[in-house]
Amino acid sequence: MSTFQAQILTPNGSLFEGEVTGVQMPGALGSFEVKANHAPIVSSLEEGSVLVRKQDGETSYMISGGFVEVAKNKLTLLAESVVEE
């Protein structure tokens, strides 16, 4: 399964950084998922759950909203507050 780099950042620093197979998040127009080789995108995010899929399992985080950027097989998610569920 193809992987890509993902990073979840807060004002206090990096909460997650690593190789993932997918990230599902609450977009402003509805939930969507990013996988390897996704087209470049910048999107605002709503409050809700972010599901990070790794080859060895899944981790979910609750975010207060924020932004995500995907470019060149790297996802960067910026959120004001993030709590692991």
DOMIMAR-815504 format. One record per residue: residue in three letters; x, y, z of N, C-alpha, C in turn; residue number from 1. Coordinates in pm, whole numbers, padded with zeros to 5 digits, always signed. Layout:
<atoms>
ala,X,Y,Z,X,Y,Z,X,Y,Z,NUM
...
</atoms>
This chain:
<atoms>
met,+00085,-00119,+00000,+00000,+00000,+00000,+00089,+00124,+00000,1
ser,+00056,+00222,-00082,+00135,+00344,-00093,+00120,+00432,+00031,2
thr,+00229,+00498,+00068,+00227,+00587,+00184,+00273,+00727,+00144,3
phe,+00251,+00821,+00234,+00296,+00957,+00216,+00322,+01019,+00353,4
gln,+00391,+01132,+00355,+00424,+01201,+00479,+00306,+01283,+00527,5
ala,+00278,+01280,+00658,+00173,+01362,+00717,+00226,+01425,+00844,6
gln,+00179,+01546,+00871,+00218,+01617,+00992,+00096,+01692,+01044,7
ile,+00073,+01682,+01176,-00034,+01756,+01242,+00032,+01855,+01338,8
leu,+00005,+01984,+01314,+00068,+02090,+01392,-00034,+02171,+01470,9
thr,+00007,+02216,+01590,-00070,+02308,+01672,+00021,+02425,+01707,10
pro,-00032,+02529,+01768,+00055,+02639,+01812,+00164,+02593,+01910,11
asn,+00143,+02480,+01977,+00240,+02428,+02073,+00344,+02335,+02010,12
gly,+00333,+02308,+01880,+00431,+02222,+01813,+00366,+02108,+01737,13
ser,+00449,+02013,+01699,+00404,+01899,+01619,+00343,+01791,+01708,14
leu,+00222,+01747,+01675,+00155,+01641,+01751,+00177,+01505,+01686,15
phe,+00189,+01504,+01553,+00211,+01379,+01480,+00295,+01409,+01357,16
glu,+00387,+01318,+01328,+00464,+01327,+01204,+00506,+01187,+01166,17
gly,+00474,+01145,+01043,+00513,+01013,+01000,+00450,+00971,+00869,18
glu,+00480,+00847,+00830,+00427,+00787,+00708,+00285,+00736,+00734,19
val,+00193,+00767,+00645,+00054,+00724,+00658,+00005,+00669,+00525,20
thr,-00106,+00593,+00532,-00169,+00543,+00411,-00291,+00627,+00373,21
gly,-00343,+00705,+00468,-00457,+00792,+00442,-00489,+00878,+00562,22
val,-00553,+00992,+00537,-00599,+01080,+00643,-00739,+01128,+00606,23
gln,-00836,+01100,+00693,-00974,+01143,+00672,-00999,+01261,+00767,24
met,-01062,+01369,+00715,-01080,+01488,+00797,-01210,+01560,+00762,25
pro,-01257,+01647,+00856,-01384,+01718,+00836,-01365,+01848,+00758,26
gly,-01381,+01845,+00628,-01368,+01965,+00545,-01487,+02058,+00562,27
ala,-01472,+02180,+00517,-01578,+02279,+00528,-01704,+02237,+00452,28
leu,-01687,+02158,+00344,-01801,+02111,+00264,-01832,+01964,+00286,29
gly,-01772,+01905,+00389,-01797,+01764,+00419,-01667,+01689,+00438,30
ser,-01678,+01570,+00492,-01562,+01487,+00521,-01496,+01441,+00391,31
phe,-01363,+01436,+00391,-01291,+01384,+00275,-01164,+01315,+00322,32
glu,-01107,+01233,+00233,-00987,+01158,+00267,-00878,+01183,+00164,33
val,-00756,+01196,+00213,-00638,+01214,+00128,-00559,+01084,+00131,34
lys,-00517,+01038,+00014,-00432,+00919,+00002,-00308,+00956,-00078,35
ala,-00218,+00862,-00093,-00093,+00886,-00165,-00122,+00940,-00305,36
asn,-00037,+01030,-00352,-00045,+01091,-00484,-00170,+01176,-00507,37
his,-00227,+01228,-00398,-00344,+01316,-00408,-00304,+01445,-00480,38
ala,-00396,+01503,-00552,-00372,+01631,-00619,-00347,+01739,-00513,39
pro,-00269,+01841,-00546,-00247,+01950,-00450,-00379,+02014,-00410,40
ile,-00391,+02048,-00280,-00514,+02107,-00229,-00482,+02188,-00103,41
val,-00559,+02294,-00083,-00561,+02369,+00042,-00707,+02379,+00079,42
ser,-00741,+02344,+00204,-00881,+02344,+00245,-00893,+02387,+00390,43
ser,-01002,+02455,+00421,-01033,+02483,+00561,-01099,+02359,+00620,44
leu,-01084,+02343,+00751,-01140,+02228,+00821,-01235,+02275,+00930,45
glu,-01339,+02197,+00953,-01436,+02222,+01058,-01396,+02147,+01185,46
glu,-01464,+02174,+01293,-01445,+02096,+01416,-01489,+01953,+01389,47
gly,-01410,+01858,+01435,-01448,+01719,+01416,-01331,+01625,+01431,48
ser,-01351,+01504,+01383,-01253,+01396,+01400,-01164,+01382,+01277,49
val,-01035,+01362,+01303,-00936,+01334,+01198,-00889,+01191,+01221,50
leu,-00902,+01108,+01121,-00860,+00968,+01130,-00732,+00950,+01049,51
val,-00624,+00913,+01118,-00494,+00891,+01055,-00475,+00742,+01039,52
arg,-00464,+00697,+00914,-00446,+00554,+00886,-00298,+00527,+00857,53
lys,-00241,+00435,+00937,-00102,+00394,+00919,-00103,+00246,+00882,54
gln,+00011,+00195,+00838,+00016,+00053,+00801,-00007,-00037,+00920,55
asp,+00020,+00011,+01042,+00003,-00072,+01161,-00120,-00038,+01244,56
gly,-00213,+00041,+01188,-00335,+00072,+01261,-00382,+00214,+01235,57
glu,-00478,+00258,+01317,-00538,+00390,+01301,-00533,+00467,+01431,58
thr,-00524,+00599,+01422,-00531,+00688,+01537,-00626,+00799,+01501,59
ser,-00711,+00840,+01596,-00802,+00951,+01567,-00776,+01067,+01663,60
tyr,-00797,+01185,+01610,-00777,+01310,+01684,-00902,+01395,+01669,61
met,-00935,+01473,+01771,-01043,+01570,+01764,-00979,+01706,+01744,62
ile,-01021,+01777,+01639,-00966,+01910,+01613,-01074,+02017,+01629,63
ser,-01029,+02139,+01655,-01122,+02251,+01673,-01149,+02323,+01541,64
gly,-01094,+02272,+01433,-01101,+02337,+01303,-00960,+02375,+01264,65
gly,-00942,+02420,+01142,-00808,+02458,+01099,-00797,+02455,+00948,66
phe,-00677,+02421,+00901,-00648,+02418,+00758,-00562,+02297,+00726,67
val,-00570,+02249,+00602,-00485,+02141,+00555,-00429,+02179,+00419,68
glu,-00303,+02143,+00398,-00239,+02161,+00268,-00180,+02027,+00226,69
val,-00202,+01991,+00100,-00143,+01870,+00044,-00067,+01911,-00082,70
ala,+00060,+01873,-00088,+00143,+01902,-00205,+00260,+01806,-00207,71
lys,+00291,+01752,-00324,+00408,+01666,-00344,+00414,+01551,-00242,72
asn,+00300,+01484,-00223,+00289,+01367,-00134,+00321,+01401,+00012,73
lys,+00289,+01523,+00054,+00303,+01562,+00193,+00178,+01636,+00236,74
leu,+00122,+01595,+00351,+00004,+01659,+00409,+00047,+01734,+00534,75
thr,+00006,+01859,+00544,+00030,+01938,+00664,-00104,+01988,+00713,76
leu,-00142,+01949,+00835,-00267,+01991,+00896,-00234,+02087,+01010,77
leu,-00295,+02205,+01007,-00276,+02306,+01111,-00407,+02324,+01186,78
ala,-00403,+02309,+01319,-00523,+02323,+01399,-00492,+02399,+01528,79
glu,-00587,+02478,+01573,-00569,+02555,+01697,-00556,+02462,+01817,80
ser,-00640,+02358,+01821,-00629,+02260,+01929,-00658,+02120,+01875,81
val,-00582,+02023,+01926,-00594,+01884,+01884,-00586,+01796,+02008,82
val,-00677,+01699,+02018,-00678,+01604,+02129,-00686,+01464,+02070,83
glu,-00597,+01374,+02114,-00606,+01236,+02068,-00727,+01171,+02130,84
glu,-00806,+01099,+02048,-00929,+01034,+02098,-00898,+00894,+02146,85
</atoms>
